[in-house]
Structures are given as structure tokens and as C-alpha cells.
Amino acid sequence: MTEHQGLPVEGYQPQSDAKVSAVNVNKRLEEEVLRRIDTLEQTPGVDRRWLAIGKTQLEQAFMAINRAIFQPARINL
């Protein structure tokens, strides 16, 4: 099993192939839904305010899910 180097950001550790693969699947799913939202933004009669709220919460959800997988640590100050 390959271990991928962590991001060059404090708190991010090397990641396994399985974890990288899982996050890549999530990124594809997120992109599919974001493209649907892009289409809805151009649709007459759609409340763009609620759509923006939904988009933001969707982005936050995927960030939280991916963070659960990668488990970045707190850093020492």
C-alpha cells in the first residue's frame, strides 16, 4: 500500500491509498451536485437565496466528511 505525503501544511499527515481514493470519490460526488446547482442557478423561479444556502451547506458537509477521513491534527504553537 502506498502512503501519500501529507499536504505541506502543519497538521496534515501522510495518507493511505484507501483514504485518498475515498476522498477522490467524495470530490467527484460533490462536483456532480455542484454542477446540478449551477444548472438550477440558471432556472427561472428558483429561489437563489435558498440555493446559495444549500450550496454552502453542501460544501461544508463534504469538507467535514473529507476531514473525517484525513483527520488533520491540531498543531503546536
C-alpha positions as CSV (number, residue, x, y, z in Angstrom):
1,M,0.0,0.0,0.0
2,T,1.3,3.4,-1.0
3,E,1.4,6.2,1.6
4,H,0.9,9.6,0.1
5,Q,2.7,12.5,1.7
6,G,0.6,14.9,3.6
7,L,0.0,18.4,2.4
8,P,2.8,20.8,3.1
9,V,0.6,22.3,5.8
10,E,1.1,21.7,9.5
11,G,-1.3,19.1,10.9
12,Y,-1.7,17.1,7.7
13,Q,-0.2,13.6,7.8
14,P,0.7,11.1,5.1
15,Q,-2.4,9.3,3.8
16,S,-3.1,5.7,2.6
17,D,-4.3,4.9,-0.9
18,A,-7.6,3.9,0.5
19,K,-8.1,7.3,2.2
20,V,-7.0,9.2,-0.9
21,S,-9.3,7.1,-3.0
22,A,-12.3,7.7,-0.7
23,V,-11.7,11.5,-0.7
24,N,-11.4,11.5,-4.5
25,V,-14.8,9.7,-4.7
26,N,-16.3,12.3,-2.5
27,K,-14.8,15.1,-4.6
28,R,-16.4,13.6,-7.7
29,L,-19.8,13.3,-6.0
30,E,-19.5,16.9,-4.7
31,E,-18.7,18.2,-8.2
32,E,-21.7,16.4,-9.7
33,V,-24.0,18.0,-7.2
34,L,-22.4,21.4,-7.6
35,R,-22.9,21.2,-11.4
36,R,-26.6,20.5,-10.7
37,I,-26.7,23.6,-8.6
38,D,-25.1,25.6,-11.4
39,T,-27.9,24.5,-13.6
40,L,-30.5,25.4,-11.0
41,E,-29.0,28.9,-10.7
42,Q,-30.0,29.5,-14.3
43,T,-33.5,28.2,-13.9
44,P,-36.3,30.8,-13.6
45,G,-38.4,30.6,-10.5
46,V,-35.7,29.0,-8.3
47,D,-35.0,30.9,-5.1
48,R,-31.3,31.8,-5.4
49,R,-31.0,32.7,-1.7
50,W,-32.0,29.2,-0.6
51,L,-29.9,27.7,-3.4
52,A,-26.9,29.6,-2.1
53,I,-27.6,28.4,1.5
54,G,-27.9,24.8,0.2
55,K,-24.7,25.1,-1.8
56,T,-22.7,26.4,1.2
57,Q,-24.0,23.7,3.5
58,L,-23.2,21.1,0.9
59,E,-19.6,22.4,0.6
60,Q,-19.4,22.4,4.4
61,A,-20.7,18.8,4.5
62,F,-18.1,17.5,2.1
63,M,-15.3,19.4,3.8
64,A,-16.4,17.7,7.1
65,I,-16.6,14.3,5.5
66,N,-13.2,14.6,4.0
67,R,-11.8,15.9,7.2
68,A,-13.2,12.9,9.0
69,I,-11.2,10.7,6.6
70,F,-7.9,12.6,6.5
71,Q,-8.1,13.5,10.2
72,P,-5.8,16.6,10.3
73,A,-4.3,17.2,13.7
74,R,-4.0,20.3,15.8
75,I,-0.6,22.0,15.6
76,N,1.8,23.1,18.3
77,L,2.1,26.8,18.7
